[in-house]
Amino acid sequence: MTEPKPFDWDVILDRLSAFYHRGDWRVPYLRDHAENPFQVLIGTILSQRTRDENTDRASAQLFAVYPGPRELAAAPRAKVERLVYGTGYYRTKAKHIRATAREILTRFDGKVPADREALLSLPGVGPKTANCVLVFGYGLPAVPVDTHVHRIANRLGLVKTRTPEQTERELVARVPPQYWIPLNPVLVQHGQNICRPNRPLCDRCPIREYCATGVALRDGRRPPRREDWAGGKGRRRRAPRLRPSRSVRATKSL
């Protein structure tokens, strides 16, 4: 039985960066559509539960009209909703980003905080969004975990977790801090292209020999995640729901 190679983050990040032509992963950078930490923050709130292309389009439209917290805080709700409509949940997101802009002005003197706990106190900001601001806005070490990072970390065999929040805690504990900043952008791109949710393209993966799932599937063995057994056929099935007796149903209808 073949085992995955011992994990080597330098090799893994080098290979993934070369595969996707990202350049040197050791060089920090801001997201393409972001010009400052405020736009990283707002753009990441808009990115929740939507596709990257929708986020980029809505962010560009929004920042062209309201580039900073002062402008966005004073923006009419209906106009903000129209600008971010394509991101889904646009009413909730418009509410959150306007409230966040106001709080940045009133609580933080117009400057986005570079502190995780302070970021988490803002409307619409969860752990992933707070970590994205630290990484992409300030170049500070953090581990933003979205569905791609969560899935790939479990497939690699790095963690055995059920939620992104659990994955973040495990990665922070196991991955040396010098690798935190490039981890999210590299793994997200890999999750969008090769290590996809369904039917991952393991035969094309440049880090397959380091991956518990890739090695197991190549050898005809069960991978770590039940969802990956036989293309997802190994998912847990819910127990059948028992129908209550007639007397119980009659009692409940009263």
Helices and strands as residue ranges (DSSP letters): H 9-19, H 37-47, H 52-65, H 69-73, H 77-83, G 85-87, H 90-108, H 116-120, H 127-132, I 133-137, H 138-138, H 147-156, H 164-174, G 177-179, H 180-193, G 202-204, G 208-210, H 212-218, G 226-232, H 246-252
